Amino acid sequence: MAGPESRPHVLVIGGGIGGFTTALACARRGMSVHVLERAPEIKEIGAGLQLGPNAGRLLGELGVLDSVLRTAVLPERFVILDAYTGREIYQARFGQALAERFGAPYTVMHRADLLDTLLQGSLATGLVTAFTGKEVVGVEQDARGATVTCADGSTHSADVVIGADGLRSAVRREVLDDSEPAVSRYAIYRGPGPRPEGVEDAVTLYAGDGLHLMQYPIQGGELLNRVASFRSDRGAPGSDTWATPEELFEKFADTCDPVREALHHLDLGKRWEQFDRKPMPGWAHGRVALLGDAAHPMRQYLAQGAGQAMEDAVALAAALADSPDDPVTALKEYEGIRFPRAAAVQRNTRFFGEMVHLGGVGAVLRDFAFSSLTADDYSLAEWLYGTGGAPAPQPPARLDFYTEGR
């Protein structure tokens, strides 16, 4: 154990996927890294995780993709179905075709498997040290470095401090703002469990009016991860009357048999809230910077939360390596590179969520538009997965998806 004073080159606050991707990316560029995690042990909460080719390429660059693929599943396709009739609306081929187009496969996995790979890869460099039970309560900096103070009284100093400590980041409170994140009226119930016979290797989305069910295999295909979500207007999000299991079954009562059957495999004892924030610049402040959910939390609909944190981590490590004697400038350059990209993903995630949950005429028009696309037309995903700099879609400015109650 290190004493109360330690001085790594890079100090990462948060031992999650973003934090250990940062540690690994920095260590591979020769930097020493300390990671402080507030929990008593390093583990990932949740179950299934999707990683697009943009994240897969980075895992390859970091030398851990092969390890991830040992337990991941490579789905053959992505399919959208009508939640009420089961009719197929759209499919996109994944597999080899997508991997060749974007330089890496689309993968689905258990979150814990990915975190363990990043943790072990980081520690194997010999340049990364991790400490648990370290709750950060203060951040200070001067011209020579930055120092964090933990609840146990220890202090830890470094050339730079990176806040990868999630949605309610202690570091964000010190460098940007301490406002509450936006909470969605869409509740989430999850249910990873044994994979039934006949379930294909696919990412399957059943879309309905104010609801959806997503499912895909994980852990080598042995488990099936299920995620059901619906809009509840009963009570305030998080309250006892909001999004109860009874309302879940009411909302899904008219859905098709496969969807209703999936509800019985959900963990009804745990209801998840969904949060995000409106894009806000200012991640980098002197020798302190934010990363991942601490900087740009987003909703789940494009499955990019982990992928964007990984993009942050690699860009951050590159900026620090390019300006080793001027970390303040390096962190500003990191934000300049990453803010436009992450903000576009945040906004388009909200847009896609609105589209998935359409009902009535809107759903008919959506389904018609999707049905006109071919399974190997990846043009809509080029901005998200590609490397050619395709511009991100820009929803009309008059459509404000950040109004209260969405």
C-alpha positions as CSV (number, residue, x, y, z in Angstrom):
1,M,0.0,0.0,0.0
2,A,1.2,3.5,-0.8
3,G,1.3,6.1,1.9
4,P,-1.0,9.1,2.1
5,E,1.2,11.0,-0.5
6,S,1.7,9.6,-3.9
7,R,2.6,11.3,-7.2
8,P,1.9,9.5,-10.4
9,H,2.1,11.3,-13.7
10,V,-1.6,10.7,-14.3
11,L,-4.2,10.3,-11.6
12,V,-7.5,8.8,-12.7
13,I,-10.6,9.1,-10.5
14,G,-13.0,6.2,-11.2
15,G,-12.2,2.5,-11.7
16,G,-14.8,1.8,-14.4
17,I,-14.6,1.1,-18.1
18,G,-13.6,4.7,-18.9
19,G,-11.1,4.9,-16.1
20,F,-9.2,1.8,-16.9
21,T,-9.3,2.5,-20.7
22,T,-7.6,5.8,-19.8
23,A,-5.1,4.0,-17.6
24,L,-4.3,1.4,-20.3
25,A,-4.1,4.1,-23.1
26,C,-1.8,6.3,-21.0
27,A,0.4,3.4,-19.8
28,R,0.9,2.2,-23.4
29,R,2.4,5.6,-24.1
30,G,4.8,5.3,-21.2
31,M,2.9,7.2,-18.5
32,S,2.6,6.1,-14.9
33,V,-1.0,6.0,-13.7
34,H,-2.8,5.7,-10.4
35,V,-6.5,4.9,-10.4
36,L,-8.6,5.7,-7.4
37,E,-12.0,3.9,-7.0
38,R,-14.4,4.9,-4.3
39,A,-16.0,1.4,-4.0
40,P,-14.4,-1.3,-1.8
41,E,-13.7,-3.4,-4.9
42,I,-13.5,-2.9,-8.6
43,K,-16.5,-4.4,-10.3
44,E,-19.0,-3.4,-13.0
45,I,-22.7,-3.0,-12.2
46,G,-25.2,-4.1,-14.8
47,A,-25.1,-6.9,-17.3
48,G,-25.1,-6.6,-21.1
49,L,-23.0,-4.1,-23.1
50,Q,-22.8,-3.4,-26.8
51,L,-19.7,-2.1,-28.5
52,G,-19.8,-0.7,-32.0
53,P,-16.8,-1.0,-34.4
54,N,-15.5,2.4,-33.3
55,A,-14.9,0.9,-29.8
56,G,-13.6,-2.3,-31.3
57,R,-10.9,-0.6,-33.2
58,L,-9.7,1.1,-30.1
59,L,-9.6,-2.2,-28.2
60,G,-7.5,-3.5,-31.0
61,E,-5.1,-0.5,-30.8
62,L,-4.8,-1.1,-27.1
63,G,-4.0,-4.8,-27.5
64,V,-6.9,-6.3,-25.7
65,L,-9.5,-7.0,-28.4
66,D,-8.6,-10.7,-28.6
67,S,-9.1,-11.1,-24.9
68,V,-12.5,-9.4,-25.1
69,L,-13.5,-11.7,-28.0
70,R,-13.0,-14.8,-25.9
71,T,-16.3,-14.2,-24.1
72,A,-18.0,-11.7,-26.4
73,V,-20.6,-12.6,-29.0
74,L,-20.4,-11.3,-32.6
75,P,-24.1,-10.9,-33.6
76,E,-25.0,-11.7,-37.2
77,R,-27.4,-8.9,-37.5
78,F,-29.3,-6.0,-35.9
79,V,-33.1,-6.3,-36.4
80,I,-36.0,-4.0,-35.5
81,L,-39.4,-5.6,-35.0
82,D,-42.9,-4.3,-34.4
83,A,-43.5,-4.9,-30.7
84,Y,-47.2,-5.6,-31.3
85,T,-47.2,-7.9,-34.3
86,G,-43.6,-9.2,-34.3
87,R,-43.2,-8.1,-38.0
88,E,-39.7,-7.4,-39.1
89,I,-39.2,-3.7,-40.0
90,Y,-35.5,-3.5,-40.6
91,Q,-32.3,-5.5,-40.5
92,A,-28.7,-4.7,-40.9
93,R,-26.0,-7.3,-41.5
94,F,-23.3,-7.4,-38.9
95,G,-20.7,-10.1,-38.9
96,Q,-17.8,-10.0,-41.4
97,A,-19.4,-7.5,-43.7
98,L,-19.7,-4.8,-41.0
99,A,-16.2,-5.6,-39.6
100,E,-14.6,-5.2,-43.1
101,R,-16.4,-1.9,-43.7
102,F,-15.4,-0.3,-40.4
103,G,-12.3,-2.2,-39.4
104,A,-13.7,-4.0,-36.3
105,P,-16.7,-6.2,-35.4
106,Y,-19.8,-5.2,-33.6
107,T,-19.6,-7.0,-30.2
108,V,-22.0,-7.7,-27.3
109,M,-20.7,-8.9,-23.9
110,H,-21.1,-8.8,-20.2
111,R,-19.9,-5.5,-18.8
112,A,-17.8,-7.3,-16.1
113,D,-15.9,-9.2,-18.8
114,L,-14.8,-6.0,-20.5
115,L,-13.8,-4.3,-17.2
116,D,-11.8,-7.3,-16.2
117,T,-9.9,-7.3,-19.5
118,L,-9.1,-3.5,-19.2
119,L,-8.1,-3.9,-15.6
120,Q,-5.8,-6.9,-16.2
121,G,-4.4,-5.2,-19.3
122,S,-3.6,-2.0,-17.4
123,L,-1.9,-3.8,-14.5
124,A,0.1,-5.9,-16.9
125,T,1.9,-2.8,-18.2
126,G,3.6,-2.4,-14.8
127,L,2.8,1.3,-14.9
128,V,-0.7,1.3,-13.4
129,T,-1.6,1.0,-9.7
130,A,-5.2,0.8,-8.5
131,F,-6.6,1.8,-5.1
132,T,-10.1,1.0,-3.8
133,G,-12.0,2.7,-1.0
134,K,-10.9,6.1,-2.1
135,E,-13.8,8.6,-2.2
136,V,-12.6,11.9,-3.5
137,V,-14.0,14.9,-1.6
138,G,-11.8,17.7,-3.0
139,V,-9.6,18.7,-5.9
140,E,-7.0,21.5,-5.9
141,Q,-4.4,22.5,-8.4
142,D,-1.6,25.0,-9.0
143,A,1.0,25.7,-11.6
144,R,3.0,22.5,-10.6
145,G,0.2,19.9,-10.4
146,A,-3.1,18.8,-9.0
147,T,-4.1,17.1,-5.8
148,V,-7.2,15.3,-4.6
149,T,-8.2,14.7,-1.1
150,C,-10.1,11.5,-0.1
151,A,-12.6,10.9,2.6
152,D,-10.1,8.8,4.5
153,G,-7.8,11.8,4.8
154,S,-5.3,10.6,2.2
155,T,-4.1,13.0,-0.5
156,H,-2.8,12.0,-4.0
157,S,-1.0,14.4,-6.4
158,A,-0.2,14.2,-10.1
159,D,0.7,16.2,-13.1
160,V,-3.0,15.9,-14.2
161,V,-6.2,14.6,-12.7
162,I,-8.8,12.9,-14.8
163,G,-12.4,12.6,-13.6
164,A,-13.8,9.4,-14.9
165,D,-16.0,9.0,-11.9
166,G,-19.4,8.8,-13.6
167,L,-22.7,10.5,-13.7
168,R,-22.4,12.3,-10.3
169,S,-18.8,13.0,-10.6
170,A,-17.0,14.5,-7.6
171,V,-14.4,16.0,-10.0
172,R,-17.1,17.6,-12.2
173,R,-18.5,19.4,-9.2
174,E,-15.0,21.0,-8.8
175,V,-14.4,22.0,-12.4
176,L,-17.7,22.5,-14.2
177,D,-21.0,22.4,-12.4
178,D,-22.9,20.6,-9.6
179,S,-26.3,20.5,-11.2
180,E,-28.5,17.4,-11.1
181,P,-28.5,15.3,-14.3
182,A,-31.7,15.1,-16.4
183,V,-33.8,12.1,-15.5
184,S,-35.9,10.3,-18.1
185,R,-39.5,9.2,-17.6
186,Y,-38.5,6.0,-19.3
187,A,-37.9,3.2,-16.7
188,I,-35.7,0.2,-17.4
189,Y,-36.0,-3.4,-16.2
190,R,-33.3,-5.8,-17.0
191,G,-33.1,-9.6,-17.1
192,P,-30.0,-11.5,-18.0
193,G,-30.6,-15.2,-17.8
194,P,-30.1,-18.6,-19.6
195,R,-30.5,-18.3,-23.4
196,P,-33.5,-20.2,-24.6
197,E,-33.2,-22.5,-27.6
198,G,-33.8,-20.9,-31.0
199,V,-32.7,-17.4,-30.1
200,E,-30.4,-16.2,-32.9
201,D,-27.1,-14.4,-32.5
202,A,-28.7,-11.0,-33.1
203,V,-29.2,-7.6,-31.5
204,T,-33.0,-7.5,-31.5
205,L,-35.1,-4.4,-30.8
206,Y,-38.9,-4.6,-30.5
207,A,-40.2,-1.0,-31.0
208,G,-43.5,0.2,-29.6
209,D,-45.5,3.3,-28.7
210,G,-43.6,4.6,-25.7
211,L,-41.9,1.3,-25.0
212,H,-39.3,-1.2,-26.3
213,L,-37.6,-4.5,-25.6
214,M,-34.0,-5.1,-26.5
215,Q,-32.3,-8.5,-26.3
216,Y,-29.0,-10.1,-27.3
217,P,-26.8,-13.0,-26.2
218,I,-23.7,-12.5,-24.0
219,Q,-21.0,-14.5,-22.3
220,G,-20.1,-16.6,-25.2
221,G,-23.8,-17.0,-26.1
222,E,-24.7,-18.8,-22.9
223,L,-26.8,-16.0,-21.5
224,L,-29.5,-13.7,-23.0
225,N,-29.5,-10.1,-21.9
226,R,-33.0,-8.5,-21.9
227,V,-33.8,-4.9,-21.4
228,A,-37.4,-3.6,-21.3
229,S,-38.2,0.1,-21.1
230,F,-41.4,2.1,-21.1
231,R,-42.6,5.7,-20.4
232,S,-44.3,6.1,-17.0
233,D,-46.3,9.1,-16.2
234,R,-47.3,7.9,-12.7
235,G,-45.5,9.8,-10.0
236,A,-42.0,11.3,-10.2
237,P,-39.2,9.2,-11.5
238,G,-37.7,7.2,-8.7
239,S,-40.8,7.4,-6.5
240,D,-42.7,4.3,-5.3
241,T,-45.6,4.9,-7.6
242,W,-43.5,5.4,-10.7
243,A,-42.9,2.6,-13.2
244,T,-44.1,-0.3,-11.0
245,P,-43.9,-3.9,-12.2
246,E,-47.7,-3.7,-12.5
247,E,-47.5,-0.8,-14.9
248,L,-44.8,-2.6,-16.8
249,F,-47.2,-5.5,-17.6
250,E,-50.0,-3.1,-18.3
251,K,-48.0,-1.1,-20.8
252,F,-46.8,-4.3,-22.6
253,A,-50.2,-6.1,-22.5
254,D,-50.9,-5.7,-26.2
255,T,-47.4,-6.7,-27.4
256,C,-46.7,-9.9,-29.3
257,D,-46.1,-13.3,-27.5
258,P,-42.2,-13.2,-27.6
259,V,-42.2,-9.8,-26.0
260,R,-44.7,-10.7,-23.2
261,E,-42.8,-13.9,-22.5
262,A,-39.6,-12.0,-22.1
263,L,-41.1,-9.9,-19.3
264,H,-41.3,-12.9,-17.1
265,H,-37.5,-13.2,-17.2
266,L,-36.8,-9.7,-16.0
267,D,-35.6,-8.8,-12.5
268,L,-38.8,-7.1,-11.2
269,G,-37.1,-6.3,-7.9
270,K,-34.8,-3.7,-9.5
271,R,-36.0,-0.7,-11.6
272,W,-33.4,1.4,-13.2
273,E,-33.7,5.1,-13.8
274,Q,-32.0,6.7,-16.9
275,F,-30.1,9.9,-16.8
276,D,-28.1,12.2,-19.1
277,R,-27.1,15.8,-19.5
278,K,-27.4,18.4,-22.2
279,P,-24.0,18.9,-23.9
280,M,-21.8,21.3,-22.0
281,P,-18.3,22.4,-22.8
282,G,-15.7,23.1,-20.1
283,W,-14.4,19.5,-19.4
284,A,-10.8,20.8,-19.2
285,H,-9.9,23.2,-16.5
286,G,-6.1,23.7,-16.0
287,R,-4.6,20.4,-15.0
288,V,-8.0,18.7,-14.4
289,A,-10.3,17.2,-17.1
290,L,-13.5,15.1,-17.3
291,L,-14.0,11.9,-19.3
292,G,-16.9,9.6,-20.1
293,D,-20.1,10.0,-18.1
294,A,-18.5,12.6,-15.9
295,A,-18.3,14.8,-19.1
296,H,-21.1,13.7,-21.4
297,P,-23.6,11.2,-19.9
298,M,-26.0,9.9,-22.6
299,R,-28.9,7.6,-22.8
300,Q,-28.7,4.1,-24.0
301,Y,-30.4,4.2,-27.4
302,L,-27.2,4.2,-29.6
303,A,-25.3,2.0,-27.2
304,Q,-22.4,4.4,-27.2
305,G,-21.8,5.2,-23.5
306,A,-18.8,2.9,-23.2
307,G,-17.6,3.6,-26.7
308,Q,-17.5,7.3,-26.3
309,A,-15.6,7.0,-23.0
310,M,-13.1,4.8,-24.8
311,E,-12.7,7.4,-27.6
312,D,-12.1,10.0,-24.8
313,A,-9.4,7.9,-23.2
314,V,-7.4,7.3,-26.4
315,A,-7.7,10.9,-27.4
316,L,-6.6,12.1,-24.0
317,A,-3.6,9.8,-23.9
318,A,-2.5,11.0,-27.4
319,A,-2.8,14.6,-26.4
320,L,-0.8,14.2,-23.2
321,A,1.9,12.2,-25.1
322,D,2.1,14.9,-27.8
323,S,2.6,17.7,-25.2
324,P,4.3,16.1,-22.2
325,D,5.7,19.4,-20.9
326,D,2.4,21.3,-21.3
327,P,-0.5,19.3,-19.8
328,V,-2.7,22.3,-19.6
329,T,-2.6,22.8,-23.3
330,A,-2.9,19.0,-23.9
331,L,-6.1,18.8,-21.9
332,K,-7.6,21.7,-23.8
333,E,-6.7,20.1,-27.1
334,Y,-8.3,16.8,-25.9
335,E,-11.6,18.7,-25.1
336,G,-11.4,20.5,-28.5
337,I,-11.2,17.2,-30.3
338,R,-13.7,15.3,-28.3
339,F,-16.5,17.8,-27.4
340,P,-18.1,18.2,-30.8
341,R,-18.1,14.4,-31.4
342,A,-19.5,13.5,-27.9
343,A,-22.1,16.2,-28.1
344,A,-23.3,15.0,-31.5
345,V,-23.7,11.4,-30.1
346,Q,-25.6,12.8,-27.0
347,R,-28.0,14.6,-29.2
348,N,-28.5,11.8,-31.7
349,T,-29.0,9.3,-28.9
350,R,-32.0,11.4,-27.8
351,F,-33.2,11.6,-31.4
352,F,-33.0,7.9,-31.9
353,G,-34.8,7.2,-28.7
354,E,-37.7,9.5,-29.7
355,M,-37.9,7.7,-33.1
356,V,-37.9,4.2,-31.6
357,H,-40.8,5.1,-29.3
358,L,-43.1,6.7,-31.9
359,G,-46.7,5.6,-32.1
360,G,-49.6,6.2,-34.6
361,V,-48.8,7.8,-37.9
362,G,-45.2,8.6,-36.8
363,A,-44.5,4.9,-36.3
364,V,-46.0,4.1,-39.7
365,L,-43.8,6.7,-41.4
366,R,-40.7,5.5,-39.5
367,D,-41.4,1.9,-40.4
368,F,-41.8,2.8,-44.1
369,A,-38.5,4.7,-44.1
370,F,-36.6,1.8,-42.4
371,S,-38.1,-0.8,-44.7
372,S,-36.7,0.9,-47.7
373,L,-33.1,0.4,-46.5
374,T,-31.1,-2.6,-47.6
375,A,-29.4,-4.9,-45.0
376,D,-25.9,-3.9,-46.2
377,D,-26.5,-0.2,-46.4
378,Y,-24.3,1.2,-43.7
379,S,-24.4,4.8,-44.8
380,L,-26.5,5.9,-41.8
381,A,-23.9,4.5,-39.4
382,E,-20.8,6.0,-41.2
383,W,-20.7,9.0,-39.0
384,L,-20.7,6.9,-35.9
385,Y,-18.6,3.9,-36.8
386,G,-16.4,5.1,-39.6
387,T,-13.1,6.8,-39.8
388,G,-13.7,9.0,-42.8
389,G,-15.0,12.0,-41.0
390,A,-18.6,11.7,-42.2
391,P,-20.6,14.6,-40.6
392,A,-23.0,13.7,-37.8
393,P,-26.7,14.0,-38.4
394,Q,-28.1,17.4,-37.2
395,P,-31.7,17.2,-35.9
396,P,-33.5,20.4,-36.7
397,A,-32.8,23.1,-34.1
398,R,-36.5,23.6,-33.4
399,L,-36.6,20.0,-32.0
400,D,-35.5,20.5,-28.5
401,F,-35.1,17.0,-27.0
402,Y,-33.9,18.4,-23.7
403,T,-37.3,19.8,-22.6
404,E,-38.3,18.6,-19.2
405,G,-40.3,15.4,-19.0
406,R,-38.8,13.5,-21.9
